[in-house]
Amino acid sequence: MSKKNIILVGAAGLIGKAIYNELVKDDINLVAVDINEDSLKDIVSPHGGKYVVANITSEDSVIELIANLKENYGVIDAVVNTAYPRNKNFGKDLFDVKLEDFNENHSLHLGGYFNLSQKFASLFMEQGLGSIVNFSSIYGVCAPKFDIYKETKMTNGPEYASIKSSLVFLTKFISQRIKGSGVRINAISPGGVLDGQPESFVNNYKKYCNSKGMLNPEDLVGAVRFLISDESKFVTGQNIVVDDGFSI
């Protein structure tokens, strides 16, 4: 049996890099995709891996990406999108967010996920198979718990929750629109991921969790492996929450 061709988008990011470093150990053909070529080279070089530079916020770029993949790898079995496109003003407090930034970040992030999901759904329908895995967030499922940000300079911006909740529903919408095609699309909603946050934030966050609290990026690999495997062949339109119970 030939190896599966798995595409990992956003491979140069915090979560993407961790997923790449784990999936590259599996018996698959793993292709890393990101907008940052230098970072991609750093990630794949130790493994002799394959990569393609692409920008998910550009229709032409994603069309070129898919043409490249079809030519070089034939059938694509799954695409995992961990990309995090945003502008420099992303993540400000509610009353500091300008309308133009709110709109631009929706266009970049939600628009980028729509662009990639739409194009790969079309490709996978031609093939008659394929799994799309989008990355949302627990703040696409529940409202932020703002008390955990006390004693820090951190906050959670309104566009993040708006984008991530929309992404969950977009995933469900597409799953229904392509029903009967043999193509699956699901989302993963991680809890908070460790990335140098202040100790007070990490401690406040953990109070809402079952045991660990903030996650390591590697803690998300199991859900990805499941959704790109045949073990999940009857799972579609779902949002798998991996958050140590934070959102309960």
HUTAGI-V515673 format. One record per pair of residues at least 4 apart in sequence whose C-alpha atoms are under 8 Angstrom apart, sorted by the first residue. I is the first residue (numbers start at 1). J is the second residue. D is the distance in whole Angstrom. If there is no record, write none. Layout:
i:I j:J d:D
i:I j:J d:D
//
This chain:
i:3 j:27 d:7
i:3 j:28 d:5
i:3 j:29 d:6
i:4 j:28 d:5
i:4 j:29 d:6
i:4 j:76 d:7
i:4 j:77 d:6
i:5 j:28 d:6
i:5 j:29 d:5
i:5 j:30 d:6
i:5 j:31 d:8
i:5 j:73 d:7
i:5 j:75 d:7
i:5 j:76 d:5
i:5 j:77 d:5
i:5 j:78 d:7
i:6 j:28 d:7
i:6 j:29 d:6
i:6 j:30 d:5
i:6 j:31 d:6
i:6 j:76 d:7
i:6 j:77 d:6
i:6 j:78 d:5
i:6 j:79 d:6
i:6 j:80 d:8
i:6 j:228 d:8
i:7 j:30 d:6
i:7 j:31 d:5
i:7 j:32 d:6
i:7 j:33 d:7
i:7 j:76 d:8
i:7 j:78 d:6
i:7 j:79 d:5
i:7 j:80 d:6
i:8 j:16 d:7
i:8 j:20 d:7
i:8 j:30 d:7
i:8 j:31 d:6
i:8 j:32 d:5
i:8 j:33 d:6
i:8 j:79 d:6
i:8 j:80 d:5
i:8 j:81 d:6
i:8 j:82 d:8
i:9 j:16 d:7
i:9 j:32 d:6
i:9 j:33 d:5
i:9 j:34 d:6
i:9 j:79 d:7
i:9 j:80 d:6
i:9 j:81 d:5
i:9 j:82 d:6
i:9 j:83 d:6
i:10 j:16 d:5
i:10 j:17 d:8
i:10 j:32 d:8
i:10 j:33 d:6
i:10 j:34 d:5
i:10 j:35 d:8
i:10 j:81 d:6
i:10 j:82 d:5
i:10 j:83 d:4
i:10 j:84 d:7
i:11 j:15 d:8
i:11 j:16 d:4
i:11 j:17 d:5
i:11 j:19 d:8
i:11 j:20 d:6
i:11 j:32 d:6
i:11 j:33 d:6
i:11 j:34 d:6
i:11 j:40 d:7
i:11 j:43 d:8
i:11 j:82 d:7
i:11 j:83 d:8
i:12 j:16 d:6
i:12 j:17 d:5
i:12 j:33 d:8
i:12 j:34 d:6
i:12 j:36 d:7
i:12 j:39 d:6
i:12 j:40 d:6
i:12 j:43 d:7
i:13 j:17 d:6
i:13 j:82 d:8
i:13 j:83 d:7
i:13 j:84 d:8
i:14 j:18 d:7
i:14 j:217 d:7
i:15 j:19 d:6
i:15 j:82 d:7
i:15 j:217 d:5
i:15 j:218 d:8
i:16 j:20 d:6
i:16 j:82 d:6
i:16 j:83 d:8
i:17 j:21 d:6
i:17 j:43 d:7
i:18 j:22 d:6
i:18 j:217 d:6
i:18 j:218 d:6
i:18 j:221 d:8
i:19 j:23 d:6
i:19 j:217 d:7
i:19 j:218 d:6
i:19 j:220 d:8
i:19 j:221 d:6
i:20 j:24 d:6
i:20 j:32 d:7
i:21 j:25 d:7
i:22 j:26 d:8
i:22 j:218 d:8
i:22 j:221 d:7
i:23 j:28 d:8
i:23 j:30 d:7
i:23 j:221 d:8
i:23 j:225 d:8
i:24 j:28 d:7
i:24 j:30 d:6
i:24 j:47 d:8
i:30 j:49 d:7
i:30 j:50 d:7
i:31 j:49 d:7
i:31 j:50 d:5
i:31 j:51 d:5
i:31 j:52 d:7
i:32 j:40 d:7
i:32 j:44 d:8
i:32 j:49 d:8
i:32 j:50 d:6
i:32 j:51 d:4
i:32 j:52 d:6
i:33 j:40 d:7
i:33 j:51 d:6
i:33 j:52 d:5
i:33 j:53 d:6
i:33 j:54 d:6
i:34 j:40 d:7
i:34 j:52 d:7
i:34 j:53 d:5
i:34 j:54 d:6
i:34 j:55 d:7
i:34 j:83 d:8
i:35 j:53 d:5
i:35 j:54 d:5
i:35 j:55 d:5
i:36 j:40 d:6
i:36 j:53 d:7
i:37 j:41 d:6
i:37 j:53 d:6
i:38 j:42 d:6
i:39 j:43 d:6
i:40 j:44 d:6
i:40 j:51 d:7
i:41 j:45 d:6
i:41 j:51 d:8
i:42 j:46 d:8
i:44 j:48 d:6
i:44 j:49 d:5
i:44 j:50 d:7
i:44 j:51 d:7
i:45 j:49 d:6
i:52 j:65 d:7
i:53 j:65 d:8
i:54 j:61 d:6
i:54 j:62 d:7
i:54 j:65 d:6
i:55 j:61 d:6
i:55 j:62 d:7
i:56 j:61 d:7
i:56 j:62 d:6
i:56 j:112 d:5
i:56 j:113 d:7
i:56 j:115 d:7
i:56 j:116 d:6
i:57 j:85 d:8
i:57 j:107 d:8
i:57 j:108 d:6
i:57 j:109 d:8
i:57 j:111 d:7
i:57 j:112 d:4
i:57 j:113 d:8
i:57 j:115 d:7
i:58 j:62 d:6
i:58 j:112 d:8
i:58 j:115 d:8
i:59 j:63 d:6
i:59 j:115 d:7
i:60 j:64 d:6
i:61 j:65 d:6
i:62 j:66 d:6
i:62 j:115 d:8
i:62 j:116 d:7
i:62 j:119 d:7
i:63 j:67 d:6
i:63 j:119 d:7
i:64 j:68 d:6
i:65 j:69 d:6
i:66 j:70 d:6
i:66 j:120 d:8
i:66 j:123 d:8
i:67 j:71 d:6
i:68 j:72 d:6
i:69 j:73 d:5
i:69 j:74 d:7
i:69 j:76 d:8
i:70 j:74 d:5
i:70 j:75 d:7
i:70 j:76 d:7
i:75 j:127 d:7
i:76 j:124 d:8
i:76 j:130 d:7
i:77 j:129 d:7
i:77 j:130 d:5
i:77 j:131 d:6
i:77 j:228 d:8
i:78 j:130 d:5
i:78 j:131 d:4
i:78 j:132 d:6
i:78 j:133 d:8
i:78 j:228 d:6
i:79 j:120 d:8
i:79 j:130 d:8
i:79 j:131 d:6
i:79 j:132 d:5
i:79 j:133 d:6
i:80 j:132 d:6
i:80 j:133 d:5
i:80 j:134 d:6
i:80 j:224 d:8
i:81 j:113 d:8
i:81 j:132 d:8
i:81 j:133 d:6
i:81 j:134 d:5
i:81 j:135 d:6
i:82 j:134 d:7
i:82 j:135 d:6
i:84 j:109 d:6
i:85 j:105 d:8
i:85 j:108 d:6
i:85 j:109 d:5
i:85 j:112 d:8
i:86 j:90 d:6
i:86 j:104 d:8
i:86 j:105 d:5
i:86 j:108 d:6
i:86 j:109 d:6
i:87 j:101 d:7
i:87 j:104 d:7
i:87 j:105 d:6
i:87 j:108 d:8
i:89 j:97 d:8
i:89 j:101 d:7
i:90 j:101 d:7
i:90 j:105 d:7
i:90 j:157 d:7
i:90 j:159 d:8
i:91 j:155 d:7
i:91 j:156 d:6
i:91 j:157 d:4
i:91 j:158 d:8
i:91 j:159 d:7
i:91 j:160 d:7
i:92 j:96 d:6
i:92 j:97 d:6
i:92 j:155 d:7
i:92 j:156 d:7
i:92 j:157 d:5
i:93 j:97 d:6
i:93 j:155 d:6
i:93 j:156 d:6
i:93 j:157 d:5
i:93 j:158 d:7
i:94 j:157 d:6
i:94 j:158 d:6
i:97 j:101 d:7
i:97 j:102 d:7
i:97 j:157 d:8
i:98 j:102 d:6
i:99 j:103 d:6
i:100 j:104 d:6
i:101 j:105 d:6
i:102 j:106 d:6
i:102 j:159 d:6
i:103 j:107 d:6
i:104 j:108 d:6
i:105 j:109 d:6
i:105 j:110 d:8
i:105 j:159 d:7
i:106 j:110 d:5
i:106 j:111 d:6
i:106 j:159 d:7
i:106 j:163 d:6
i:107 j:111 d:5
i:107 j:112 d:7
i:108 j:112 d:5
i:109 j:113 d:6
i:109 j:163 d:7
i:110 j:114 d:6
i:110 j:163 d:6
i:110 j:164 d:8
i:110 j:166 d:8
i:110 j:167 d:7
i:111 j:115 d:6
i:112 j:116 d:6
i:113 j:117 d:6
i:113 j:134 d:8
i:113 j:167 d:8
i:114 j:118 d:6
i:114 j:170 d:8
i:115 j:119 d:6
i:116 j:120 d:6
i:117 j:121 d:6
i:117 j:132 d:7
i:118 j:122 d:6
i:119 j:123 d:6
i:120 j:124 d:6
i:120 j:132 d:8
i:121 j:125 d:6
i:121 j:130 d:8
i:121 j:132 d:8
i:121 j:178 d:8
i:121 j:183 d:7
i:122 j:126 d:6
i:123 j:127 d:6
i:124 j:128 d:6
i:124 j:129 d:5
i:124 j:130 d:5
i:124 j:131 d:8
i:124 j:183 d:6
i:125 j:129 d:6
i:125 j:130 d:8
i:125 j:178 d:8
i:125 j:181 d:6
i:125 j:182 d:7
i:125 j:183 d:6
i:128 j:181 d:6
i:128 j:182 d:6
i:128 j:183 d:7
i:129 j:181 d:7
i:129 j:182 d:5
i:129 j:183 d:5
i:129 j:184 d:8
i:130 j:182 d:7
i:130 j:183 d:5
i:130 j:184 d:6
i:131 j:183 d:6
i:131 j:184 d:5
i:131 j:185 d:6
i:131 j:186 d:8
i:131 j:227 d:7
i:131 j:228 d:6
i:132 j:184 d:6
i:132 j:185 d:4
i:132 j:186 d:6
i:132 j:228 d:8
i:133 j:185 d:6
i:133 j:186 d:5
i:133 j:187 d:5
i:133 j:188 d:7
i:133 j:224 d:8
i:133 j:227 d:7
i:133 j:228 d:8
i:134 j:167 d:8
i:134 j:171 d:8
i:134 j:185 d:8
i:134 j:186 d:6
i:134 j:187 d:5
i:134 j:188 d:6
i:135 j:187 d:6
i:135 j:188 d:5
i:135 j:189 d:6
i:135 j:190 d:8
i:136 j:140 d:6
i:136 j:164 d:5
i:136 j:165 d:7
i:136 j:167 d:6
i:136 j:168 d:7
i:136 j:187 d:6
i:136 j:188 d:6
i:136 j:189 d:5
i:136 j:190 d:7
i:137 j:141 d:7
i:137 j:164 d:6
i:137 j:165 d:8
i:137 j:188 d:7
i:137 j:189 d:4
i:137 j:190 d:5
i:137 j:191 d:6
i:137 j:241 d:8
i:138 j:142 d:6
i:138 j:189 d:5
i:138 j:190 d:6
i:138 j:191 d:5
i:138 j:241 d:7
i:138 j:243 d:7
i:138 j:247 d:7
i:139 j:143 d:6
i:139 j:144 d:6
i:139 j:160 d:8
i:139 j:161 d:5
i:139 j:164 d:7
i:139 j:165 d:7
i:140 j:161 d:5
i:140 j:162 d:7
i:140 j:163 d:7
i:140 j:164 d:4
i:140 j:165 d:4
i:140 j:166 d:7
i:140 j:167 d:8
i:140 j:168 d:7
i:140 j:189 d:8
i:141 j:165 d:6
i:141 j:247 d:8
i:142 j:247 d:6
i:143 j:161 d:7
i:144 j:156 d:7
i:146 j:150 d:7
i:146 j:155 d:7
i:146 j:156 d:8
i:147 j:204 d:8
i:148 j:201 d:6
i:148 j:204 d:5
i:148 j:205 d:6
i:149 j:153 d:7
i:149 j:154 d:6
i:149 j:155 d:6
i:149 j:201 d:6
i:149 j:204 d:8
i:150 j:201 d:8
i:151 j:200 d:7
i:151 j:201 d:8
i:152 j:198 d:7
i:152 j:200 d:7
i:152 j:201 d:7
i:156 j:160 d:7
i:157 j:161 d:7
i:158 j:162 d:6
i:159 j:163 d:6
i:160 j:164 d:6
i:161 j:165 d:6
i:162 j:166 d:6
i:163 j:167 d:6
i:164 j:168 d:6
i:165 j:169 d:7
i:166 j:170 d:6
i:167 j:171 d:6
i:168 j:172 d:7
i:168 j:187 d:7
i:168 j:239 d:7
i:169 j:173 d:6
i:170 j:174 d:6
i:171 j:175 d:6
i:171 j:185 d:6
i:171 j:186 d:6
i:171 j:187 d:7
i:171 j:237 d:6
i:171 j:238 d:8
i:172 j:176 d:6
i:172 j:185 d:8
i:172 j:186 d:8
i:172 j:237 d:4
i:172 j:238 d:7
i:173 j:177 d:6
i:173 j:237 d:8
i:174 j:178 d:6
i:174 j:185 d:7
i:174 j:237 d:8
i:175 j:179 d:6
i:175 j:184 d:7
i:175 j:185 d:6
i:175 j:186 d:8
i:175 j:236 d:6
i:175 j:237 d:5
i:176 j:237 d:7
i:178 j:183 d:7
i:179 j:183 d:8
i:184 j:233 d:8
i:184 j:235 d:7
i:184 j:236 d:5
i:184 j:237 d:7
i:185 j:236 d:5
i:185 j:237 d:6
i:185 j:238 d:8
i:186 j:227 d:8
i:186 j:235 d:8
i:186 j:236 d:6
i:186 j:237 d:5
i:186 j:238 d:5
i:186 j:239 d:6
i:186 j:240 d:8
i:187 j:237 d:8
i:187 j:238 d:6
i:187 j:239 d:5
i:187 j:240 d:6
i:188 j:223 d:7
i:188 j:224 d:8
i:188 j:239 d:6
i:188 j:240 d:5
i:188 j:241 d:6
i:188 j:242 d:7
i:189 j:239 d:7
i:189 j:240 d:6
i:189 j:241 d:5
i:189 j:242 d:6
i:189 j:243 d:8
i:190 j:220 d:7
i:190 j:241 d:6
i:190 j:242 d:5
i:190 j:243 d:6
i:191 j:214 d:7
i:191 j:215 d:7
i:191 j:241 d:8
i:191 j:242 d:6
i:191 j:243 d:4
i:191 j:244 d:7
i:191 j:246 d:7
i:192 j:213 d:8
i:192 j:214 d:5
i:192 j:215 d:6
i:192 j:243 d:7
i:193 j:214 d:5
i:193 j:215 d:5
i:193 j:216 d:6
i:193 j:217 d:6
i:194 j:214 d:6
i:194 j:215 d:6
i:194 j:216 d:6
i:194 j:217 d:7
i:197 j:201 d:7
i:197 j:202 d:7
i:198 j:202 d:6
i:199 j:203 d:6
i:200 j:204 d:6
i:201 j:205 d:6
i:202 j:206 d:6
i:202 j:213 d:7
i:202 j:214 d:7
i:203 j:207 d:7
i:204 j:208 d:8
i:205 j:209 d:7
i:205 j:213 d:6
i:205 j:214 d:7
i:206 j:210 d:8
i:206 j:211 d:8
i:206 j:212 d:7
i:206 j:213 d:4
i:206 j:214 d:7
i:207 j:213 d:8
i:208 j:213 d:8
i:208 j:245 d:7
i:208 j:246 d:5
i:208 j:247 d:8
i:209 j:213 d:5
i:209 j:243 d:8
i:209 j:244 d:5
i:209 j:245 d:5
i:209 j:246 d:5
i:210 j:244 d:5
i:210 j:245 d:6
i:210 j:246 d:7
i:211 j:244 d:7
i:212 j:244 d:7
i:213 j:243 d:8
i:213 j:244 d:6
i:213 j:246 d:8
i:214 j:243 d:8
i:215 j:219 d:6
i:215 j:243 d:7
i:216 j:220 d:8
i:217 j:221 d:8
i:220 j:224 d:7
i:220 j:242 d:7
i:221 j:225 d:6
i:222 j:226 d:6
i:223 j:227 d:6
i:223 j:240 d:8
i:223 j:242 d:8
i:224 j:228 d:6
i:225 j:229 d:6
i:226 j:230 d:8
i:226 j:231 d:6
i:226 j:232 d:6
i:227 j:231 d:8
i:227 j:232 d:6
i:227 j:233 d:8
i:227 j:235 d:8
i:228 j:232 d:7
i:229 j:233 d:7
i:243 j:247 d:7
//
